[in-house]
Amino acid sequence: MGEVVQAVITQSGGGLGLMTSLPMLVGVFFIWWFLVIRPQRRQQEDHKTLLSSLKRGDEVVLSGGMYGRIHAVSEKTVTVDIADRTRVKFMKSAVSARAQADAAKGKDDAEAAADDKDSATDDTQVAVPGKKGRKKKEAAS
């Protein structure tokens, strides 16, 4: 057995290949750790904190994209109001986020759209169908 190992070492260049590739393997492992494993663990901890802090009245987004308001919370499940007099029971792990951040973003988008609509002026001219070369003023809505 020792002779076989000795033959492999002498064929590979005296073991020098292992000494040069080992630091590269360690470097790849650390890069993988910082780019993949560490952020995933942080995300899992944040989700665990979110699940433990859920309470009645919180607006949440479920993993399927459904929005609702929490009606009741137990150890493993959460009951969510998704419409008037419609309650559905889910596993706590189905809650993916609180809805306040998403709702605030949606409100900002709606305000921006309203501002764009208000910016239209009364002197905007549009072509009137059926009348060649004539234009009509459009009243702002």
Secondary structure by P-SEA (a helix, b strand, c coil): caaaaaaaaaaaccaaaaaaaaaaaaaaaaaaaaccaaaaaaaaaaaaaaaaaccccbbbbcccbbbbbbccccccbbbbbccccbbbbbccccccccaaaaaaaaaaaaaaaaaaaaaccccbbbbbcccccbbbbbccc
